[in-house]
Amino acid sequence: MTADPPPETVGSTPLPPSSVPLATIAREWLRIGCIGFGGPPTHISLLRRLCVEDRGWLSAEEFEHGIAATNLLPGPASTQLAILCAWRLRRTAGAVLGGLCFILPGLVVILALSVLFFSGHPARWVLGAAAGAGAVVAAVALKAAIGLMPASWRRAGTAQGPRIRWSLYLAVGAAAAATTGSFLVVVLIGCGLVEVGWRRWRFHEAPGLNMVALPAFGAVAAAGGGLAALAWVALKVGALSFGGGFVIVPLMQADAVHQYHWMTGAQFLNAVALGQVTPGPVTQTVAVVGYAAGGLAGGLLASAVAFAPSFLVVLVGAPHFDRLRSNPSVQHFLSGAGPAAIGAIAGAAVPLALALSHLWQLPVLAGAALWMLALRRGTVGTLLAAGALGVVLALCGLPVSV
């Protein structure tokens, strides 16, 4: 028996993108949200296969332009790409529906795991799994940074001056993440503005983009604490992260652990590990922080605030992405902020390693670093294996309290 053709095709010919039913967008983006383990590379591959190779909704050139545009923006790039692809098919309705369907599966899973891991008296095997997976998070940060370096280095070009500045921005970002996580956003923006200013002075370029300062709301929210502080932390995560999802880690750690004391250092490692092993973007980690701060309502609030800028920037900016990509000031800003963000991801390994609570976690971290960096093994599998090892060690009597 031959299956009926999907509703968005007539025979073998795809219908125009504007004719793609919203139900189809919901189904396909929900499917990607459910199976999108492995972070941005997996998400991009799944979206390309769906929109370009299988359905022919977008041309290969359109898709690559979408990747380039979303990589210019702060925030979770793969989430923005998912929203943008759905926007190209059905504009605002498609973007909102596709984005929500892409995000919700991972959010549901990570909140369910938060309930399990952060309950008042979790089982010993749960604590062991958390301690095992949390032990390797510092190595995951290093792997993420190393993976981003080659493309960023090529972006700097072959001239000596840009490469020297690239190295300086990288070092500044690493030092900031390792020592002053709460000021990391200021450092990243500062590096971007320094590069813009250098280019304008050195080459006498006319201004092409006005950079705005952080809103005063941040200071008020930080001082007030409570849900306002949680919303501010989530907003920084969603709107001011450059260079990939992992750059938010030192920022969240400084706020959630050291400033507001919503969670311990060991619990934060668990939160990052949960963000890695669940489907969807790494930014989902903020939902765990929100859960620790305010229960289920806090988790939902943090996620909503963190992802809202991604929807806003696509809905408002998508028609202008071509001009954004060609704006010299945007390119120069990213030439400074980009390597600083990569350095911050690498520097985050320091406070993450210092947050380990038990001596037995150190050899687990060393083994994971060797496994992922030297042998180039996958992140999700490593985290799951470390969690399983933690369960065994916990049942053997090793300390696992968090």
Secondary structure, DSSP 8 states (H G I E B T S, - for coil): ------TTEETTEE--GGGS-HHHHHHHHHHHHHH-TTSHHHHHHHHHIIIIIIS-SS-HHHHHHHHHHHHTSSS-HHHHHHHHHHHHHHHHHHHHHHHHHHHHHHHHHHHHHHHHHTSSS--HHHHHHHHHHHHTHHHHHHHHHHHHHHHHHHHT-S-HHHHHHHHHHHHHHHHHHHH-GGGHHHHHHHHHHHHHHHHHHHH------------THHHHHHHH-HHHHHHHHHHHHHHS--SSGGGHHHHHHIIIIIIS-SS-HHHHHHHHHHHHHSSS-GGGHHHHHHHHHHHHHHHHHHHHHHHHHHHHHHHHHGGGHHHHHH-HHHHHHHHHHHHHHHHHHHHTHHHHHHT--STTHHHHHHHHHIIIIIS---HHHHHHHHHHHHHHHHHTT-----
